[in-house]
Every structure is written in C-alpha cells, then in structure tokens.
C-alpha cells in the first residue's frame, strides 16, 4: 500500500520531515507484529512510503460492534490480541541502531485505529507517525501533547517524559474496553475535567463494570 503526502503538506518543510520521520522509525523495525516498510521516496514530485498491505480491519471495527451489540470479545481472544501487539511494541522499545545505542522508540498513539487485525488473525501495530524516537529529524516540543486523549497515559497527558510504560498503559485501556464492551474514557463536563479524571482517578477493575 502507498502512503502519500498531500500537496498542501508537501509544501511545508516541517510536514515533509514529519512524514519522512515515520518512515525512518518504522524502517528500523522488523517484527511480525509491526507493519513493514519497503521503500521511501518521491514519484513525480509526490512523497510516498511503500508499506505492507494488511488485508483486515482495525481493532476499532471490533469495538464498534461490541458497543452496538452490548457484548465483548471472548477473554482469550482479547488477551491474545493485546499480547501480540505488546510483542511488536516491545521490539520497538528495545530497538537499537548499528552502534548498539537505544533508539528510544515510543509509539505514543496506541489506539483502536492503530492496531490492525489481519484476516488470518495476525496483529499489526501501524502508524508510527507521531512516535518519539532518537532518530527523528523533528523533535516534539517539550510539554506538547500528541496522540488520542482517550488512550493516553497520565504522564503523557501532563507532558511528562515518556517511557515504554506509556504505550503499555494504552494497551491496558484497549484490553479493558475489549473485555467490557464499554468505552474507558471517564465522563467530564469539559476537556479539562476529563483530563483531570484520567490523571487522578484509578482505573476501575473489569469486575466492577460487568
């Protein structure tokens, strides 16, 4: 599959670097649970990333069906999905360059849209577009939050330094949602109240909502 950069973004040097950063990060990773990058370049002035085509659906598809039917995935299936995604992320977290130095890769956007389930059941972690890594040309400004609020770790929400545990927290939310058939996001009258609840309130055990 080809991922291209829109012409409007391609005219922005920072947008181009962000696009190429995704390729730089993902191209260093070779794992069965991470989408593969085959080539990066331009074609007739269009920036492209050629990557593995995943014949399947995102995890968000299953979660929408759960919410609609007020059901949940069987626990063994939910656990296997999360385990496979965790194996892919562990590979990214432990990745090193040719000098043996840690690349410090953190995905930062683990969410139902970025976990693909192939037709044969293989899990693929995709979209390292906002990942934090040592080999990024563009560095995220300190304290600037990127990602989907509903699946962020408390430390990511408040702009603190991130470790691999932040991605693991996001996987935990996905497991919670698959196991309950409910959205995890706490209620709040506004975004500030929602953020405060995510940061301060402990996560409800699955047994408390079933």
N, C-alpha and C positions, 0 to 999 in steps of 0.2 A: 504494500500500500504506500502511496506517496503522500507525504505531509508537506504542504506548501505554505509559503509566507505571503500573505495578502499584499498587494502592491502598495497600499497605504502604509502598512507597517514596514515594508521593504525600503521605503524612503527614509526611515528613521534608523540611524546607525545603532542606537541602543536596542531597537527592536530586532535588528539583524543579529546582534550579538546574543540576545536572549535566545533566539531561535537556534543559533549555532551552538550555544551552551548546552541546550538539551541534547543535541547530537553528540557533543564531546563527552557528556556524562554517560549517556546510555551506551555509547560505542565502547566504553571501557568495561562493560559488564557482559558476561557470557554465562547465562544461567537459564535452565529450562522454564523457570517461573518469572522471567523478565523478558519483555518484548525485545526482539533482536533488531539492531540497526545494521543495514547492509551498505549504504552509501550516502554521502552528503555532498551536495554541490549545487550547481546552477544549470538551468536549461532555458535557453532563450531569455536570459535575464531574470528567471524566476528561481528563487532559492527553494531547494527540495531536500527532504530527508526520505530515503527509501528504506522502509522498515517491513518487518514481518507482517503479513496479513493474518489476522486472527479471525477465523470463522467461528463466531459465537456471539455472546451477549455480555454486557456489563453486569456486575452484581446488582446494580440499581434496578435492572429488569426484575430480578427475583424479589427484591424488597418491595417494589410496587405491587407485585402480585400478592405478596404476603399481606400488605396493608389492605388491599382490596378485598381479600378473602378472609381477613382476620385470622390468619394462620401463621405458622412459622416453619422454617426448614427443619427437617429431622436433625437432631443434635449432632450425630456422627458426620453428616454431610457438611453442616456449618463449620464444625471443628476442622474437617479436612481442608475446606476452602481457606480458612484462616491459616492453618499450618503451612500450606503450600505458599501462600502469599508471604508468610513470615520467613520461609526459607529463601525466597527471592530477595526480600529486603535485607536479610542477614548477609547475603552475598554482597549486596551493595554497601552495607555498613562496614564490611570488613575489606573492601576493595583497596588495593594498593597500586601505586604507579611502578614503573620499571626499576626505580631506585629503592623500592620497598617501603616507600612512605605512604601513610594512610591518605586516601583521597577525601576522607571525612564526608562521604555522601549521606545526605538525609533527604528523603523524598519530600516531606512537608505537605503533601496533598493526597494522603491516603484517604480515599472516599469511595463510595459505591461505583462512581463513574470510572475510576482508575484501576479497578480490579476486573479483568476480563475473564470470562469462563468460556473456554473453547468447547466446541461441540462434543469433543471426546472427554471432557471433564478436566482438562489441564487448566490450571490457573496461571494468568499472566498479569504481572504488575506493569502498568503502562504510564506514560506521560510524566517524564522527569523534567518538565518544562520549568518548574519553579524550585527544583531541587537545590539544596545547599551543597556545595562541593568545593574542594580546594582547587580544582581545575576550571572553575568558572572564570570567564573573562569579566563578566558583570557580577559584582558583588551586591547582595541585598543590603540596603542601608540599615544600620543598626536601629532596632526598635520598629522596623517596618514589617507589618504582618502580611504574609501571603498564604493563601490556602482557603479552604471552605470552613467557615466558623463552626459548623455543626460537628466537625470531626477533629478539631484541633485539640491538642493537649493544653492544659492550663498554662504551661510555660511559654508555649507558642503564642497564646492569646495575649499575654502581657509583655511579649517581646524579649523574653529572656533567652540566653544562649541555649541552643538545642543540642540534644544528643539523639542516639538511635532510639532511646526510650520514648521520644515524642511520636515516632512512627508506630511504635508498639502500642502506645495508648490509643491511637486512631484505629488500629486493628482491633483492639478490645471493644471499642464502640461498635464496629461492624459486627463482631461476634454477638454482642448484646442485642443489636437490632435483628439479626438473623434468628436469634434464639427466642425472641419475644414477639416478633412481628409488629413491633412498635418503633417509632422514632425515639431516639435517645434525647434529643435536644430539650433541655428544661424550658418551661414556659417563662415568659417575661413580657412586661408591658412595652419594653423598648429594648433596643440592642444593648445598651449599657447594662440593664438589669439582667439580660440573658447572659452576657459575658461574665458578670459577677457571679451568677449561679454556677456556671460551668467551672469557674476558677475555685470557688469556695465550697460548693456542696459536694459531698461524697456521692459516687455513683451508686444507684440503687441496685441491689442484687437481683438477679433474674427472678428468683423465687418470690420477690416482693411485688412483681407486676403480673404474675400469672395466676 
